Amino acid sequence: MRPNILWICTDQQRYDTIAALNNPYAHTPNLDRLVAEGVSFERAYCQSPICTPSRASFLTGMYPSSVHGCGNGNATWAEAAPLVTALLADAGYDCALAGKLHLAGAHGRIEPRPKHDGYRLFHWSHGPHDHWPEGHEYADWLREQGYRLADLLEQPQATPPELHQTTWCADRAIDFIRTDHGGKPWLMSVNIFDPHAPFDPPQSCLDRFDEEALPGPKFRESDLAAQAKLSHVDFQTAARRPEDFDAKRIQAAYYAMIELIDDNVGRMLDALEDSDQLDNTVVIFMSDHGEMLGDHGLLLKGCRFYEGLVRVPLILSWKGRFLPGQRRQALVELIDIAPTLLELAGLPIPARMQGRSLQQLLHDENAADSHRDFARCEYYSALNPSAREGFTGSYATMIRDDRYKLVIYHGHGIGEIFDLQDDPDEFENLWDNPSYSPIKLDLMHKSFDALAFAVDLGSEQIKRF
C-alpha cells in the first residue's frame, strides 16, 4: 500500500532549533517525538538560501539553475520540470496545500499557480500579511470569524494562537486528514510562513522564554571587518553588533514562533493517530532555508552560506517502517526528497531528477551513514535587484564536503574557506591562507565539475553526482 504523505515545510527555520537535536533552549516536544520515531538528517542543506529557488529545487528534485527558478520575484513558474506533487497526483494521490507555494513572486499580488501543481485543494496564504485585497484565504477565514487581518497586524503579538496563520495552516491540514479520500493515498503540503521575519509571535508564546537566559548569536568583533569585505555582495541587513539590534529578544521571539509551530505539529500528529492513519503516513518536517539570527552580525537572509542559513532541519518519520530515533550525519540535499517520495510511492524516478533517494538511510540500520561526497548551494541574483535599492544581483556558489566549505562570490575575486571540524562556527576564513591552497583548488575543481554536470540536458540527462 502506498503511504500517505504529510509534508510540513516551515519558512526560514535553522537546523539548530529542535530540543532533541542538541538545543537545550528550545521547547519542541512534538518535533522531539518525530525525532524519536523517525530519521533525522543532521547535515541537510538547501540548494539556495532564498525561498523561491529553494522551493523550486526541492519540489522538482533539481537544482535551481536547472529549472530556471533562481530568484524571488519571478513573474511565473518556468514550468521547466514537473513538480513532484504533480507526479504523485498523476499517479492517483489526492493532494492539497495550505500556506505558501512561492514558486513565483507574491508581493502585492496573488501568486499565479503553475499550470499543473497537482493540488486538488489549494488553501493559499503566502503569510500573515495584508498585501492582497482578495484571494488570500487566511484573511478571508479571519473575516468569517469576525476579525480583520489588518487590525490584527497592528498588534501582532496580541493575536491569539488559535487565530495565527500557523494554526490556520494546521487546521486546514487536519480537515484534509479527516476527509474521506475515496481509498486514494493523499499528500498534504503544510507550508507555514513562520518562523520568517518579522519576529512577532503571540505574546503567550513569547512569555514562555526568558530572553536573558538565551545564548545569543555566534558573533565576534572580527565579524564586522569580515562582513565589510562583502559589503558589495547582496544581503538584506548590514552587519551590526548583537546589542545594536537586541539579538536575544529576537532569538526569544524566533524560538517562540517555532514553539507555536511545534504545538501545531502535535495537533496534526494527533489527528493522524485519532483517525488511525499514523501507521500509514510518512511525516516530513523541514524548512526551505535558515535564518542568520544575528550570527556574524547578520539577520534574515541573502548571499551568504553560513551554516545557520543553508543548513536546515530534515526529519522523516513513518511509524513502524522507518528506523526509529536514527540520527544520520550523512550529507544530504533537499533535492533528495522528491526522488525519495516517488520511490516510497512505487513510482519511477525521472532520469532528469538530480536528487538521490534516501530510502536506504531510512530503512537499513546497517547502511553506511553516507549519501553524498559534498553538498552544493547556489545563489544567482536571488534577491531581485529591482525590488530594493542597493541590491546588485550577486552571484555565488557553495560546496562543502565532510570537513571543508568553499564559497565563491563570483565577479568579486573573493571567497571563503572554513574548516568545519576545527571551526564549526565559521569565524576563521582560510581563503588567503597559502597552506590551504591545495584544498581550495580541489574544492574549486569539484564545484566546477558539479556545476557543469548539473546542466539540464532534458530526458537524456546523465547523472554524474
Summary of the structure (lengths in Angstrom):
residues: 465
radius of gyration: 21.0
end to end distance: 31.0
largest distance: 65.6
contacts: 1596
relative contact order: 0.18
helix: 34%
strand: 17%
